[in-house]
């Protein structure tokens, strides 16, 4: 089969994600920044749960949006100055799609 989606659930993987897109991977989830282990774990869990509720063909944009809506983000002083390191922060998470779209979410609370 063909690879439909790659999840690069590690710190600063956007450049690798862009290269994978250049090589034909239709959907890549990646991080522009550092990410806490707890946040990466939560992303994996919520993203794959969202996919599991679908039938093929999978809608990766929908699963990405559903995962983001289920994740929480750090609040107040825990977000400053390194807000991307706050527990649950998803401000620098991207879905690079086959259409060239880059969907970065900002969920500052």
N, CA, C and O atoms as CSV, one atom per row, in Angstrom:
chain,resi,resn,atom,element,x,y,z
A,1,UNK,N,N,0.806,-1.190,0.000
A,1,UNK,CA,C,0.000,0.000,0.000
A,1,UNK,C,C,0.847,1.251,0.000
A,1,UNK,O,O,2.075,1.210,0.082
A,2,UNK,N,N,0.162,2.337,-0.093
A,2,UNK,CA,C,0.801,3.644,-0.122
A,2,UNK,C,C,0.718,4.295,1.251
A,2,UNK,O,O,-0.292,4.167,1.942
A,3,UNK,N,N,1.764,4.982,1.642
A,3,UNK,CA,C,1.759,5.717,2.895
A,3,UNK,C,C,0.875,6.945,2.721
A,3,UNK,O,O,1.099,7.758,1.824
A,4,UNK,N,N,-0.133,7.077,3.583
A,4,UNK,CA,C,-1.056,8.202,3.506
A,4,UNK,C,C,-0.719,9.314,4.483
A,4,UNK,O,O,-0.994,10.485,4.219
A,5,UNK,N,N,-0.119,8.948,5.618
A,5,UNK,CA,C,0.156,9.939,6.655
A,5,UNK,C,C,1.344,9.492,7.493
A,5,UNK,O,O,1.491,8.316,7.828
A,6,UNK,N,N,2.189,10.467,7.821
A,6,UNK,CA,C,3.310,10.234,8.730
A,6,UNK,C,C,3.159,11.208,9.889
A,6,UNK,O,O,2.904,12.394,9.681
A,7,UNK,N,N,3.315,10.706,11.104
A,7,UNK,CA,C,3.271,11.547,12.290
A,7,UNK,C,C,4.681,11.621,12.857
A,7,UNK,O,O,5.228,10.623,13.327
A,8,UNK,N,N,5.260,12.811,12.806
A,8,UNK,CA,C,6.588,13.060,13.359
A,8,UNK,C,C,6.387,13.716,14.719
A,8,UNK,O,O,6.428,14.940,14.847
A,9,UNK,N,N,6.174,12.902,15.708
A,9,UNK,CA,C,5.783,13.392,17.023
A,9,UNK,C,C,7.012,13.572,17.898
A,9,UNK,O,O,7.193,12.892,18.908
A,10,UNK,N,N,7.849,14.511,17.477
A,10,UNK,CA,C,9.087,14.812,18.186
A,10,UNK,C,C,9.416,16.288,17.980
A,10,UNK,O,O,8.811,16.956,17.141
A,11,UNK,N,N,10.357,16.780,18.736
A,11,UNK,CA,C,10.726,18.191,18.684
A,11,UNK,C,C,11.247,18.608,17.312
A,11,UNK,O,O,12.018,17.893,16.672
A,12,UNK,N,N,10.804,19.787,16.884
A,12,UNK,CA,C,11.342,20.485,15.711
A,12,UNK,C,C,11.451,19.588,14.473
A,12,UNK,O,O,12.534,19.419,13.911
A,13,UNK,N,N,10.335,19.025,14.063
A,13,UNK,CA,C,10.335,18.092,12.933
A,13,UNK,C,C,9.711,18.671,11.667
A,13,UNK,O,O,9.491,17.943,10.699
A,14,UNK,N,N,9.426,19.967,11.662
A,14,UNK,CA,C,8.765,20.564,10.502
A,14,UNK,C,C,9.594,20.434,9.220
A,14,UNK,O,O,9.041,20.138,8.160
A,15,UNK,N,N,10.894,20.647,9.301
A,15,UNK,CA,C,11.731,20.556,8.096
A,15,UNK,C,C,11.725,19.138,7.522
A,15,UNK,O,O,11.667,18.958,6.305
A,16,UNK,N,N,11.784,18.141,8.390
A,16,UNK,CA,C,11.695,16.754,7.932
A,16,UNK,C,C,10.319,16.516,7.314
A,16,UNK,O,O,10.199,15.844,6.290
A,17,UNK,N,N,9.286,17.069,7.941
A,17,UNK,CA,C,7.934,16.950,7.404
A,17,UNK,C,C,7.823,17.535,6.005
A,17,UNK,O,O,7.193,16.946,5.127
A,18,UNK,N,N,8.431,18.685,5.799
A,18,UNK,CA,C,8.413,19.310,4.473
A,18,UNK,C,C,9.113,18.432,3.434
A,18,UNK,O,O,8.656,18.322,2.296
A,19,UNK,N,N,10.208,17.817,3.828
A,19,UNK,CA,C,10.920,16.921,2.901
A,19,UNK,C,C,10.068,15.700,2.563
A,19,UNK,O,O,10.028,15.269,1.410
A,20,UNK,N,N,9.388,15.144,3.564
A,20,UNK,CA,C,8.498,14.014,3.301
A,20,UNK,C,C,7.389,14.417,2.335
A,20,UNK,O,O,7.030,13.653,1.438
A,21,UNK,N,N,6.849,15.616,2.522
A,21,UNK,CA,C,5.823,16.118,1.598
A,21,UNK,C,C,6.406,16.233,0.191
A,21,UNK,O,O,5.756,15.861,-0.787
A,22,UNK,N,N,7.635,16.752,0.091
A,22,UNK,CA,C,8.297,16.881,-1.217
A,22,UNK,C,C,8.470,15.528,-1.889
A,22,UNK,O,O,8.445,15.433,-3.116
A,23,UNK,N,N,8.647,14.478,-1.086
A,23,UNK,CA,C,8.832,13.130,-1.627
A,23,UNK,C,C,7.511,12.400,-1.839
A,23,UNK,O,O,7.504,11.224,-2.202
A,24,UNK,N,N,6.387,13.093,-1.614
A,24,UNK,CA,C,5.103,12.525,-1.975
A,24,UNK,C,C,4.228,11.995,-0.860
A,24,UNK,O,O,3.175,11.422,-1.139
A,25,UNK,N,N,4.624,12.164,0.398
A,25,UNK,CA,C,3.736,11.746,1.487
A,25,UNK,C,C,2.603,12.768,1.563
A,25,UNK,O,O,2.864,13.954,1.769
A,26,UNK,N,N,1.361,12.339,1.402
A,26,UNK,CA,C,0.255,13.280,1.296
A,26,UNK,C,C,-0.045,14.092,2.550
A,26,UNK,O,O,-0.499,15.232,2.449
A,27,UNK,N,N,0.200,13.528,3.723
A,27,UNK,CA,C,-0.130,14.210,4.978
A,27,UNK,C,C,0.965,13.953,5.996
A,27,UNK,O,O,1.364,12.810,6.221
A,28,UNK,N,N,1.451,15.030,6.614
A,28,UNK,CA,C,2.492,14.906,7.632
A,28,UNK,C,C,2.113,15.780,8.823
A,28,UNK,O,O,1.871,16.978,8.675
A,29,UNK,N,N,2.064,15.173,9.989
A,29,UNK,CA,C,1.863,15.906,11.232
A,29,UNK,C,C,3.238,16.105,11.843
A,29,UNK,O,O,3.998,15.148,11.989
A,30,UNK,N,N,3.566,17.353,12.206
A,30,UNK,CA,C,4.904,17.637,12.721
A,30,UNK,C,C,4.872,18.843,13.654
A,30,UNK,O,O,3.870,19.552,13.748
A,31,UNK,N,N,5.980,19.053,14.333
A,31,UNK,CA,C,6.119,20.146,15.296
A,31,UNK,C,C,7.135,21.162,14.797
A,31,UNK,O,O,8.181,20.793,14.263
A,32,UNK,N,N,6.825,22.449,14.974
A,32,UNK,CA,C,7.756,23.522,14.630
A,32,UNK,C,C,8.721,23.808,15.773
A,32,UNK,O,O,9.706,24.521,15.579
A,33,UNK,N,N,8.465,23.281,16.934
A,33,UNK,CA,C,9.215,23.646,18.133
A,33,UNK,C,C,9.502,22.412,18.968
A,33,UNK,O,O,9.235,21.280,18.564
A,34,UNK,N,N,10.054,22.669,20.145
A,34,UNK,CA,C,10.170,21.607,21.128
A,34,UNK,C,C,8.771,21.236,21.587
A,34,UNK,O,O,7.837,22.028,21.464
A,35,UNK,N,N,8.633,20.030,22.115
A,35,UNK,CA,C,7.338,19.586,22.634
A,35,UNK,C,C,7.579,18.731,23.870
A,35,UNK,O,O,8.502,17.917,23.908
A,36,UNK,N,N,6.748,18.924,24.864
A,36,UNK,CA,C,6.847,18.110,26.084
A,36,UNK,C,C,6.406,16.682,25.779
A,36,UNK,O,O,5.543,16.461,24.929
A,37,UNK,N,N,6.996,15.727,26.468
A,37,UNK,CA,C,6.634,14.322,26.267
A,37,UNK,C,C,5.151,14.087,26.516
A,37,UNK,O,O,4.501,13.355,25.770
A,38,UNK,N,N,4.616,14.706,27.565
A,38,UNK,CA,C,3.205,14.528,27.897
A,38,UNK,C,C,2.304,15.039,26.772
A,38,UNK,O,O,1.279,14.432,26.459
A,39,UNK,N,N,2.699,16.160,26.171
A,39,UNK,CA,C,1.914,16.741,25.087
A,39,UNK,C,C,1.989,15.858,23.849
A,39,UNK,O,O,0.978,15.634,23.182
A,40,UNK,N,N,3.183,15.355,23.539
A,40,UNK,CA,C,3.348,14.463,22.384
A,40,UNK,C,C,2.513,13.197,22.572
A,40,UNK,O,O,1.872,12.727,21.632
A,41,UNK,N,N,2.522,12.654,23.775
A,41,UNK,CA,C,1.726,11.456,24.065
A,41,UNK,C,C,0.242,11.743,23.876
A,41,UNK,O,O,-0.478,10.942,23.279
A,42,UNK,N,N,-0.213,12.883,24.383
A,42,UNK,CA,C,-1.619,13.261,24.254
A,42,UNK,C,C,-2.002,13.437,22.788
A,42,UNK,O,O,-3.087,13.027,22.376
A,43,UNK,N,N,-1.117,14.043,22.003
A,43,UNK,CA,C,-1.392,14.203,20.572
A,43,UNK,C,C,-1.570,12.843,19.915
A,43,UNK,O,O,-2.542,12.623,19.193
A,44,UNK,N,N,-0.641,11.933,20.161
A,44,UNK,CA,C,-0.740,10.602,19.556
A,44,UNK,C,C,-2.069,9.949,19.903
A,44,UNK,O,O,-2.780,9.450,19.030
A,45,UNK,N,N,-2.387,9.959,21.169
A,45,UNK,CA,C,-3.610,9.308,21.630
A,45,UNK,C,C,-4.841,9.919,20.968
A,45,UNK,O,O,-5.680,9.192,20.436
A,46,UNK,N,N,-4.960,11.237,20.993
A,46,UNK,CA,C,-6.170,11.868,20.468
A,46,UNK,C,C,-6.243,11.797,18.944
A,46,UNK,O,O,-7.332,11.633,18.394
A,47,UNK,N,N,-5.121,11.916,18.257
A,47,UNK,CA,C,-5.117,11.852,16.795
A,47,UNK,C,C,-5.501,10.445,16.310
A,47,UNK,O,O,-6.328,10.296,15.411
A,48,UNK,N,N,-4.901,9.434,16.907
A,48,UNK,CA,C,-5.214,8.061,16.481
A,48,UNK,C,C,-6.627,7.649,16.887
A,48,UNK,O,O,-7.270,6.875,16.177
A,49,UNK,N,N,-7.120,8.157,18.021
A,49,UNK,CA,C,-8.514,7.890,18.391
A,49,UNK,C,C,-9.466,8.512,17.370
A,49,UNK,O,O,-10.468,7.903,16.995
A,50,UNK,N,N,-9.148,9.721,16.928
A,50,UNK,CA,C,-9.982,10.388,15.919
A,50,UNK,C,C,-9.976,9.598,14.609
A,50,UNK,O,O,-11.014,9.464,13.961
A,51,UNK,N,N,-8.824,9.080,14.223
A,51,UNK,CA,C,-8.759,8.256,13.003
A,51,UNK,C,C,-9.541,6.964,13.171
A,51,UNK,O,O,-10.195,6.504,12.235
A,52,UNK,N,N,-9.477,6.378,14.361
A,52,UNK,CA,C,-10.158,5.103,14.615
A,52,UNK,C,C,-11.675,5.227,14.499
A,52,UNK,O,O,-12.361,4.238,14.239
A,53,UNK,N,N,-12.192,6.423,14.690
A,53,UNK,CA,C,-13.636,6.632,14.568
A,53,UNK,C,C,-14.079,6.792,13.106
A,53,UNK,O,O,-15.276,6.873,12.826
A,54,UNK,N,N,-13.129,6.837,12.190
A,54,UNK,CA,C,-13.444,7.025,10.773
A,54,UNK,C,C,-13.405,5.695,10.028
A,54,UNK,O,O,-12.922,4.684,10.537
A,55,UNK,N,N,-13.925,5.731,8.818
A,55,UNK,CA,C,-13.766,4.614,7.897
A,55,UNK,C,C,-12.940,5.108,6.719
A,55,UNK,O,O,-12.882,6.309,6.454
A,56,UNK,N,N,-12.315,4.200,6.026
A,56,UNK,CA,C,-11.474,4.555,4.889
A,56,UNK,C,C,-12.342,5.089,3.750
A,56,UNK,O,O,-13.439,4.567,3.550
A,57,UNK,N,N,-11.918,6.083,3.008
A,57,UNK,CA,C,-10.637,6.793,3.120
A,57,UNK,C,C,-10.648,7.749,4.305
A,57,UNK,O,O,-11.668,8.365,4.614
A,58,UNK,N,N,-9.506,7.862,4.958
A,58,UNK,CA,C,-9.390,8.681,6.148
A,58,UNK,C,C,-9.301,10.159,5.804
A,58,UNK,O,O,-8.706,10.549,4.799
A,59,UNK,N,N,-9.907,10.972,6.663
A,59,UNK,CA,C,-9.831,12.420,6.538
A,59,UNK,C,C,-8.858,12.903,7.614
A,59,UNK,O,O,-9.238,13.086,8.771
A,60,UNK,N,N,-7.598,13.107,7.220
A,60,UNK,CA,C,-6.559,13.474,8.180
A,60,UNK,C,C,-6.747,14.878,8.718
A,60,UNK,O,O,-6.411,15.148,9.872
A,61,UNK,N,N,-7.281,15.782,7.898
A,61,UNK,CA,C,-7.567,17.133,8.385
A,61,UNK,C,C,-8.601,17.085,9.506
A,61,UNK,O,O,-8.441,17.758,10.524
A,62,UNK,N,N,-9.640,16.308,9.329
A,62,UNK,CA,C,-10.676,16.179,10.351
A,62,UNK,C,C,-10.102,15.570,11.626
A,62,UNK,O,O,-10.372,16.062,12.722
A,63,UNK,N,N,-9.321,14.516,11.495
A,63,UNK,CA,C,-8.715,13.872,12.664
A,63,UNK,C,C,-7.789,14.851,13.390
A,63,UNK,O,O,-7.763,14.883,14.621
A,64,UNK,N,N,-7.034,15.641,12.639
A,64,UNK,CA,C,-6.140,16.649,13.216
A,64,UNK,C,C,-6.953,17.679,14.007
A,64,UNK,O,O,-6.627,17.990,15.152
A,65,UNK,N,N,-8.000,18.197,13.393
A,65,UNK,CA,C,-8.844,19.186,14.059
A,65,UNK,C,C,-9.514,18.608,15.304
A,65,UNK,O,O,-9.602,19.279,16.332
A,66,UNK,N,N,-9.983,17.371,15.212
A,66,UNK,CA,C,-10.613,16.730,16.372
A,66,UNK,C,C,-9.607,16.517,17.496
A,66,UNK,O,O,-9.931,16.717,18.667
A,67,UNK,N,N,-8.402,16.115,17.150
A,67,UNK,CA,C,-7.362,15.923,18.165
A,67,UNK,C,C,-7.046,17.250,18.854
A,67,UNK,O,O,-6.913,17.300,20.076
A,68,UNK,N,N,-6.928,18.316,18.076
A,68,UNK,CA,C,-6.626,19.623,18.664
A,68,UNK,C,C,-7.748,20.092,19.581
A,68,UNK,O,O,-7.490,20.689,20.626
A,69,UNK,N,N,-8.984,19.824,19.198
A,69,UNK,CA,C,-10.106,20.274,20.022
A,69,UNK,C,C,-10.181,19.511,21.341
A,69,UNK,O,O,-10.781,20.002,22.297
A,70,UNK,N,N,-9.591,18.334,21.412
A,70,UNK,CA,C,-9.629,17.533,22.631
A,70,UNK,C,C,-8.431,17.781,23.549
A,70,UNK,O,O,-8.438,17.368,24.709
A,71,UNK,N,N,-7.420,18.443,23.037
A,71,UNK,CA,C,-6.230,18.690,23.845
A,71,UNK,C,C,-6.387,19.980,24.630
A,71,UNK,O,O,-7.046,20.918,24.183
A,72,UNK,N,N,-5.779,20.014,25.796
A,72,UNK,CA,C,-5.788,21.222,26.601
A,72,UNK,C,C,-4.457,21.935,26.415
A,72,UNK,O,O,-3.505,21.376,25.872
A,73,UNK,N,N,-4.411,23.144,26.863
A,73,UNK,CA,C,-3.183,23.913,26.734
A,73,UNK,C,C,-2.836,24.544,28.074
A,73,UNK,O,O,-3.703,24.720,28.931
A,74,UNK,N,N,-1.566,24.882,28.248
A,74,UNK,CA,C,-1.137,25.529,29.479
A,74,UNK,C,C,-1.791,26.893,29.621
A,74,UNK,O,O,-2.254,27.474,28.639
A,75,UNK,N,N,-1.829,27.402,30.848
A,75,UNK,CA,C,-2.481,28.683,31.108
A,75,UNK,C,C,-1.540,29.614,31.852
A,75,UNK,O,O,-0.606,29.177,32.524
A,76,UNK,N,N,-1.803,30.885,31.721
A,76,UNK,CA,C,-1.141,31.904,32.522
A,76,UNK,C,C,0.369,31.875,32.453
A,76,UNK,O,O,0.953,31.738,31.378
A,77,UNK,N,N,1.002,32.005,33.619
A,77,UNK,CA,C,2.445,32.111,33.681
A,77,UNK,C,C,3.168,30.864,33.194
A,77,UNK,O,O,4.340,30.941,32.823
A,78,UNK,N,N,2.492,29.712,33.186
A,78,UNK,CA,C,3.147,28.492,32.709
A,78,UNK,C,C,3.455,28.596,31.223
A,78,UNK,O,O,4.224,27.787,30.704
A,79,UNK,N,N,2.876,29.572,30.520
A,79,UNK,CA,C,3.059,29.729,29.086
A,79,UNK,C,C,4.197,30.692,28.756
A,79,UNK,O,O,4.531,30.842,27.581
A,80,UNK,N,N,4.800,31.347,29.738
A,80,UNK,CA,C,5.784,32.386,29.461
A,80,UNK,C,C,7.113,31.991,30.066
A,80,UNK,O,O,7.097,31.412,31.152
A,81,UNK,N,N,8.276,32.254,29.458
A,81,UNK,CA,C,8.429,32.771,28.107
A,81,UNK,C,C,8.409,31.679,27.040
A,81,UNK,O,O,8.232,31.973,25.858
A,82,UNK,N,N,8.588,30.433,27.443
A,82,UNK,CA,C,8.655,29.327,26.474
A,82,UNK,C,C,7.292,28.667,26.388
A,82,UNK,O,O,7.101,27.551,26.870
A,83,UNK,N,N,6.335,29.368,25.766
A,83,UNK,CA,C,4.958,28.872,25.757
A,83,UNK,C,C,4.822,27.516,25.091
A,83,UNK,O,O,3.908,26.760,25.422
A,84,UNK,N,N,5.716,27.187,24.151
A,84,UNK,CA,C,5.632,25.890,23.488
A,84,UNK,C,C,6.002,24.745,24.418
A,84,UNK,O,O,5.746,23.583,24.101
A,85,UNK,N,N,6.601,25.057,25.560
A,85,UNK,CA,C,6.956,24.015,26.518
A,85,UNK,C,C,5.907,23.834,27.602
A,85,UNK,O,O,6.033,22.948,28.448
A,86,UNK,N,N,4.877,24.662,27.584
A,86,UNK,CA,C,3.817,24.521,28.581
A,86,UNK,C,C,3.116,23.183,28.386
A,86,UNK,O,O,2.977,22.702,27.261
A,87,UNK,N,N,2.676,22.587,29.489
A,87,UNK,CA,C,1.995,21.301,29.407
A,87,UNK,C,C,0.758,21.416,28.521
A,87,UNK,O,O,-0.111,22.251,28.773
A,88,UNK,N,N,0.674,20.596,27.503
A,88,UNK,CA,C,-0.467,20.579,26.603
A,88,UNK,C,C,-0.411,21.586,25.467
A,88,UNK,O,O,-1.332,21.638,24.653
A,89,UNK,N,N,0.640,22.384,25.390
A,89,UNK,CA,C,0.715,23.419,24.356
A,89,UNK,C,C,0.794,22.795,22.969
A,89,UNK,O,O,1.623,21.922,22.711
A,90,UNK,N,N,-0.075,23.252,22.088
A,90,UNK,CA,C,-0.092,22.757,20.710
A,90,UNK,C,C,0.047,23.906,19.715
A,90,UNK,O,O,-0.345,23.776,18.555
A,91,UNK,N,N,0.600,25.023,20.162
A,91,UNK,CA,C,0.704,26.219,19.335
A,91,UNK,C,C,1.570,26.010,18.096
A,91,UNK,O,O,1.392,26.703,17.094
A,92,UNK,N,N,2.484,25.086,18.153
A,92,UNK,CA,C,3.442,24.922,17.072
A,92,UNK,C,C,3.316,23.570,16.385
A,92,UNK,O,O,4.295,23.031,15.868
A,93,UNK,N,N,2.121,23.036,16.385
A,93,UNK,CA,C,1.823,21.766,15.735
A,93,UNK,C,C,1.252,22.029,14.352
A,93,UNK,O,O,0.417,22.918,14.185
A,94,UNK,N,N,1.698,21.260,13.354
A,94,UNK,CA,C,1.257,21.487,11.977
A,94,UNK,C,C,0.794,20.194,11.321
A,94,UNK,O,O,1.246,19.098,11.652
A,95,UNK,N,N,-0.116,20.367,10.383
A,95,UNK,CA,C,-0.466,19.310,9.447
A,95,UNK,C,C,-0.111,19.830,8.068
A,95,UNK,O,O,-0.727,20.776,7.579
A,96,UNK,N,N,0.872,19.220,7.445
A,96,UNK,CA,C,1.247,19.572,6.082
A,96,UNK,C,C,0.473,18.639,5.164
A,96,UNK,O,O,0.634,17.420,5.228
A,97,UNK,N,N,-0.362,19.210,4.315
A,97,UNK,CA,C,-1.237,18.367,3.503
A,97,UNK,C,C,-0.795,18.326,2.045
A,97,UNK,O,O,0.058,19.101,1.611
A,98,UNK,N,N,-1.389,17.413,1.313
A,98,UNK,CA,C,-1.076,17.228,-0.102
A,98,UNK,C,C,-1.350,18.489,-0.922
A,98,UNK,O,O,-0.760,18.689,-1.983
A,99,UNK,N,N,-2.242,19.330,-0.425
A,99,UNK,CA,C,-2.570,20.574,-1.105
A,99,UNK,C,C,-1.586,21.692,-0.800
A,99,UNK,O,O,-1.751,22.816,-1.274
A,100,UNK,N,N,-0.578,21.388,-0.021
A,100,UNK,CA,C,0.400,22.396,0.346
A,100,UNK,C,C,-0.038,23.255,1.514
A,100,UNK,O,O,0.658,24.197,1.893
A,101,UNK,N,N,-1.194,22.935,2.090
A,101,UNK,CA,C,-1.679,23.706,3.229
A,101,UNK,C,C,-0.825,23.412,4.460
A,101,UNK,O,O,-0.397,22.278,4.677
A,102,UNK,N,N,-0.590,24.425,5.240
A,102,UNK,CA,C,0.059,24.263,6.526
A,102,UNK,C,C,-0.923,24.751,7.557
A,102,UNK,O,O,-1.267,25.933,7.594
A,103,UNK,N,N,-1.375,23.838,8.396
A,103,UNK,CA,C,-2.361,24.203,9.421
A,103,UNK,C,C,-1.674,24.214,10.768
A,103,UNK,O,O,-1.488,23.165,11.385
A,104,UNK,N,N,-1.302,25.377,11.221
A,104,UNK,CA,C,-0.716,25.514,12.550
A,104,UNK,C,C,-1.777,26.062,13.470
A,104,UNK,O,O,-2.473,27.018,13.129
A,105,UNK,N,N,-1.900,25.472,14.610
A,105,UNK,CA,C,-2.941,25.860,15.548
A,105,UNK,C,C,-2.353,26.754,16.628
A,105,UNK,O,O,-1.253,26.498,17.117
A,106,UNK,N,N,-3.062,27.777,16.994
A,106,UNK,CA,C,-2.703,28.603,18.133
A,106,UNK,C,C,-3.845,28.501,19.134
A,106,UNK,O,O,-4.966,28.931,18.861
A,107,UNK,N,N,-3.549,27.929,20.290
A,107,UNK,CA,C,-4.598,27.727,21.294
A,107,UNK,C,C,-4.152,28.337,22.614
A,107,UNK,O,O,-4.129,27.667,23.646
A,108,UNK,N,N,-3.800,29.609,22.567
A,108,UNK,CA,C,-3.347,30.280,23.770
A,108,UNK,C,C,-4.561,30.591,24.640
A,108,UNK,O,O,-5.520,31.209,24.176
A,109,UNK,N,N,-4.520,30.169,25.878
A,109,UNK,CA,C,-5.623,30.398,26.803
A,109,UNK,C,C,-5.158,31.355,27.869
A,109,UNK,O,O,-5.926,31.698,28.768
